[in-house]
Amino acid sequence: MEVRQGTDHSILLLAVCLTCLGVVMVFSSSSIMAVRDYGDSLHFLKRQGIYALIGFAAMAMMMRIDLNVLRKAAWPVLGLCILMLVVVLIPGIGKKVGGAARWIKIAGVSFQPAEFAKIGLVLFMAHSLARKQEKVKNFRCGFLPYMVILVVLLGLLLAQPDLGSALTLGLVAITLLLIAGARLRYLAGIGLLALPFFYFMIMNVDYRRRRIMAFLNPWEDPSNTGFQIIQSWIAFGSGGTFGTGLGESKQKLFYLPEAHTDFIFSVIGEELGFIGVIVIAAMFMLLIMRGLRTAINAPNEFSSFLAFGITLLIGMQAFANMAVVMGMVPTKGLALPFLSYGGTSLVTTLASIGILLNVSRQLPGELR
């Protein structure tokens, strides 16, 4: 891959290292299950490897594309994302996994529209906020339109249902509005209005309520609602300081559910230990710091908001996943960027890193 002068090599190196580590850990955490379900220990490794190659190609393309072309595509991309979120709810087209219709399958290829919607919203908001500038302080023409679009997107995500993506999207949108200078009382008002709604969404849905109870006291039901987080704690505890060694996890032997997807960080904690956990957390922190640096020093408002949005997306999802698997927040299905198994998540994350690298090339010479 050609690296042009001015590209932030730290962001590029971190993204490549995390992706390669993710491919290795997907194999380590899934090989036993792959043999049981597919008769091939390399099943998930081969697929994740292909996703990584597609993701690197997407990253390379986004590094080179004219950002003005992306900006002009903001509205069409948002419209396409909304259309896909509608289509995924149509029986026979949307593919249900675990009772949730989050996938569209075309010609044997499945993808999650929610992942594209995250990037689509960031692109749209970057374009619109840069255009409106001070008008964002006005409620009717500068704040309310964003809330209407956000409600539409969140409503479609909750209909799947996908509360984790809805919360992530909402937090990123509100943070971008805050950065853009929206009045704090508007944001606080939206937050207060949303609280009873989300309380209803959680406490009136049985499996979500049980997750909250399991978070508060997982030992009350250790073989059911508290099982996953308890097994995750066992994985971290078994890893100790230096880990049991790559491929030596015991929890992945059908004890820890979703070991290669949402809870891959637990397997990392067991096999690579406290040192591995700290190194990966530090890599994400450094990636976020470099992303924020790029956003702050970007030469124009569109590039700045775009870099802020991408950095927030990756950072929020990464540390939310880590908090979940460590039992710091209630269990929720969120992938760990770069590391969890999944094609749509990996490809969109690497594509967004390509956009971030594209913005970094615009920085003044002394900041490159």
N, C-alpha and C positions, 0 to 999 in steps of 0.2 A: 504493500500500500504506500503510495507516494505521500509524503508529508511536506506540505508547502511551508515556506518561511512564514513565521508568525503564529503558527498553530500552537496552542497550549499543549506542550508535550506531556505535562503532568496529568492533565485530564485524559489524554489519549492513552498513556501508559496505564493509568488506574483502571480505565474501562476495559482494556485488553486483558490485564492481569485478573480482574474480577471475573470476566467472562470465561477465561481459560480455567480458573479455579472452579467456577460453577460447573463447567463440563465435567471436570474430574469428580467433583462431589456428587453430581447427579448420578454418575456411574457407581460411585461407592455406595450411595444410599439406596439405589434402585435395583442393583444387579440380582439380588435374591428374589425380589418381587417379579422382576422381568422373566426369570427362569420359570417361576410358578405360573405366571399368567400368559407368557408368550413363548416359552421354551427357548429363549435366547437372552443370555445375560447382558448382551450389548444392545438390546432393543432401545432403551431410553438414551444410552450414550450416543448411538448413531443418529437418532432424531435430534437430540440436543446439539450435536456437532453440526448437523445440517442447518438448524436454526441459527447457530452462531455464525456460520459462513454467510447466510442470507443477511443476518444482522450487520456483519462487518461490511458487506456490499452496500447495504442501506446507509450505514454510517459514512462510507466513502462518498456516496452520492450526495448526501446532505451536506458534507463538508465543502462540496464544490458548487452547489446550486446557488444561483443569485438569490439573496434574501428578499429582494423586491418581488421575485416570482412567487416566493412563499407568501409574501404579504398580500399579493393580489389574489391568491388562492384561499385566503382566510374564510370568506363567506361560503364558497362552494364546499370547502372541506368540512366546515361546521354543519352545513346542510346534509352532506353525505353521512356524517357521523350520526346525526339525528335519525336519518332514514334507516341506517343499519340498526340502531337501537330499537326502532319500531319493528323492523323485519324480524329481529331475533325473537320477538314475542309472538310471531305468527306460528301456530301449531303446524308441524310438518316441515317447517324451515328452520326454526330455532331448535337447537339440539339441547336436550335437558341432561345435566350431569348433577347428581346429588339433589334432584328436585328443583334445580334452578336452571332457567333457560338463558344461558349466557353465551352460547356458541352458535355460529352459523357454519354450516358445512356445505361447501361447494366443490364438486369434482373430487371428492375424497379429502379435501383440505379443510380443516376446522380453524376458526379464528374467533377471538373475543372482541366484539365491537367496543366494549367498554374501554379497552386499552387505547384504541384509536381515538375515542371520544376525549380522553384526557389530553392528548396532544392537540386535538382539534380545538378544544376550548382554550387552551393556552395560546395557540396561534391566533385565534379570533380575538381574544382579550388583548393580546399584545398589539395587534393592528388597531383595534378600536380605541384602546386607552391612549395610544400614541396620537391618534387623530383628534380625540376629544380634549385631551390635556386638561385645562382648568374646568371644563364643563362637567367633569366627573363629580365636582362638588355640588352640582345642581341635582336635586332628587329626581325630578320628572324626566329630564332628558339625559342626565349623566349617570344616574344610579339605578333607577327603576328598570331600564331595558336589560341590564345585566342580570338583575334578579329574575326577570321573566324567562330569559334564556336558561338561567341556572335551574329554575324550578322545572322547566321542561325536561332538561337533561337528568336531574335528580329523580324526577317522577318516573322516567323510563328506566333508570337504573334500579330503583326500588321495586318496580314491577317485575324484575327478573326473578327473584330479588337479589340485589348486590349492594348491601348496606356499606361494605368496606369501600368500594369504589365511589359510592355516593358521598361518603364522608370525606374521602381524599379530595374529590373534585370540588366539594363545597369549601373546604379549608383553603385549597390553592386559590380559588376564585376570590374569596374574601381577603386573603393576604395580598393578592395582586391589587385589589381595589384599595387596600390600606396603603400600599406602597405608592399607588398612583395619586393619593391625596384625597380619597373619598372621606367625607365627614364621619368622624368616629361615632357620632350619635346614630347615624344611619346603620352602620355595621353592628353596633351594640343592639339596636332595635331589632334587626334581622335575627341576631343571635338569640335574643329573648323570645321572639316569636317562634323560632325553630325548636327551642328546648321542649315545650310540651308536645310538639309533633313527634320528635325523636323519642321522647319518653313513651308515647303511645305506641310507636313503631317497635320499640324494644319490649316493653312490658306486656303488650297485648298479643305478642307472637310467642308461642310456647317455647320453641327451641332457642330463641334469643333470650328469653327470660331465664331459661335454665343455664345458659352460658354465663349470665350475670351472677346467678347463684353459685355456679361452679367456680367463678373467679373469686368470689368472696370466701368460699369454703370448699375447695375441691375434694377434701377428704370426707365430706358428707356423702358423696356418691362416687367413690374412687373407681368403680368398675363401669361407670357410664359417663355422666357429664364431666366428671373430674378426671377421667382416664387419660386424655391426651396431654393435659398440662402436667399431670403427675409423671407420666412417662418422659416428657420433655425435661423436667427437673432431674429425673434419674440420669438422663443422658448427660446433662451438664455436670452433675455431681460425679459421674463415672469418669469424665474426662480429666478431672483434676487440673493440674498446672500445665502439663505438656501433652495431655491426650493419650488415648489408647493406641494411637497409630492409624495411619490412613488405611481404610478398609476394615478396621477392627471393631467397628461399632456393634454392640449387641442389641441396642434398641431398634435398629433398622430391621431386625429379624422378626418382623410382624408385631412388635410391641408398640412402636410409635407410629400412629396413623399419619399419612401424608408426609412421610419422611423425606421424599425427594422433591416435594413442592413447598407447601406453606411452612413446614417444620424442618427444612434442610439445615437451618442454622443450629438446631439442636444436635444434629449429627456432626456438624462442624465442631461444636463444643465438645462432643464426646471424643471425636477422633483427633482433633488438633488442640484440644484443651483450652485453658484460659488464655494462653498466649495467642492461639489462633483466633479466638474471639476478639481479643483486644486489637490484633493486627487488622482484622477485617473491619471492625468498627472505626479504627483510625483511618483506613483507606476511604471509607465512606465520608468520614469527617473532612478529610483533605479534599476529596472530590467536591463536596459541598462548598468548602472555603474557596476553591479555585473557581467554581461556578459563580459564586456570589461576587468574587473579584471581577470576573468577566462582565457580569451584569452591571456592576457599579461603574465600571470604566468604559462601557460600550459607547460608541460615538453618537448614537441616536436613541430616541426613546423606544422605538419599535424593537430594536435589537436588545435593549436593556430589559424591557418587559419579557421578551421571549426567553432570554437567559435566566431571568428570575423565575419564571414559570417552570422551566425545565428543571432547574436546580431544586425548586420546592417539591416538584413531583417526585423526583428520585429520592430526595432526602426524607420526605414525609413517609413514603412507602417503606424505605429501608429501616428507619428507626421505629416505625409502627410495627413492622414484622418482628424486629428484635425484641420489642417490648412485649408483644404477644407471646412469643415462645418462651420468654423468661417469666411469664406470669405477672407482668407489671400492669397489664390492661387485659380486659376480657378477650377471649379467643375470637378471632375474626379472620376469615380467609383472605389474606393479602400476601402476594408473592414477594420474595426478597429480590429486588432488582439485580440482574446479572447472574444470580446464583440459583434461584428456584427453576425447576423444570417447567418449560412452557414456551412455545414458539412465539405467540403473539406478544407476550410480555417482553421477551428478550429482543425480538426484532424492533419493536417500537422504542424500547429503552436505548438500544444502540443507535437507532435513527435519530432520536432526540439528542444523544451525545454528539452525533455528527453536526446537528444544528448548533449546539453549544460551541463546538470547535470552530465552526464557520464564523460565529460571532467573535470568538477569541482572535481570529485573524485580522479583525478590524481595529483592534486596540492600537493606541499610539505606540510607536517603536520602543520607547523606554519601558513600556509595561508588558511587552511580549516576552 
